[in-house]
Every structure is written in C-alpha cells, then in structure tokens.
Amino acid sequence: MSRPLAHPNSEDITVAGILHALADPVRLAIVNELLEAEAGLNCTQMTDRLEIEMPKSTCSQHYRILRESGLIVSERKGVELTSRVRLRELETQFPGLLQAILKAHERETTKTRRQ
C-alpha cells in the first residue's frame, strides 16, 4: 500500500510558500508546463517536455515542493503519480498571482536571451 500524499487545504496556502516553491527556475518551468496539460503530467512526461535530463528523484523532489506549497495536486494512477496545477483554488485565494509571476519570469528570460 502506498503512503498518502500531503496536500495543504486551500486556506493553508500562503504567498510565502508559493514564492519559495517558484524561486527555482525548474519548478517555474514545471508549473508552466502543467498549466498547458489539463490532464496533468508525471515526472517522466515532464522531463521529456522540458527536454532536460534529471534523475527521477530530483523531479520527484521538485513535485513534492510544489505539492506541499499548494501549487499542484498529485494523484496516483496505478504506479504513476500525475500532477496538475490547482489553478481554481489559487485564483480564488490569490487572483492573478500565478500568472503575474509566470509572465514576469518570461520577460526576464526573454531579456536575458537578448543580451
């Protein structure tokens, strides 16, 4: 039997927790990709989409941080763990926050590439 996953209640999600989780560029990229995948993605699918190589344990660690911050929800489907962004809950509690962070990151990345 697998152990249950920790997901905070919506009211326990904090701005500090969100900012901490999104401080890592890989986690920002994961959230961005998950927003485009309505059905969610597992670690293997994510590393394929991001076209990066990382050990599955590292990907799982990123997912854990995102899950415990309240940004994503994960569910087991057989042996796979599929995750998606908790967009509705985040938009209800922090309207526009996630999109603002992702847009700012995109601007910074674009600016850096041009230099």
Stockholm file with secondary structure:
# STOCKHOLM 1.0

chainA/1-115         MSRPLAHPNSEDITVAGILHALADPVRLAIVNELLEAEAGLNCTQMTDRLEIEMPKSTCSQHYRILRESGLIVSERKGVELTSRVRLRELETQFPGLLQAILKAHERETTKTRRQ
#=GR chainA/1-115 SS CCCCCCCCCGGGCCHHHHHHHTTSHHHHHHHHHHHHCTTCBCHHHHHHHHTCCCCHHHHHHHHHHHHHHTSEEEEEETTEEEEEECHHHHHHHSTTHHHHHHHHHHHHHHHHHHC
#=GC SS_cons         CCCCCCCCCGGGCCHHHHHHHTTSHHHHHHHHHHHHCTTCBCHHHHHHHHTCCCCHHHHHHHHHHHHHHTSEEEEEETTEEEEEECHHHHHHHSTTHHHHHHHHHHHHHHHHHHC
//
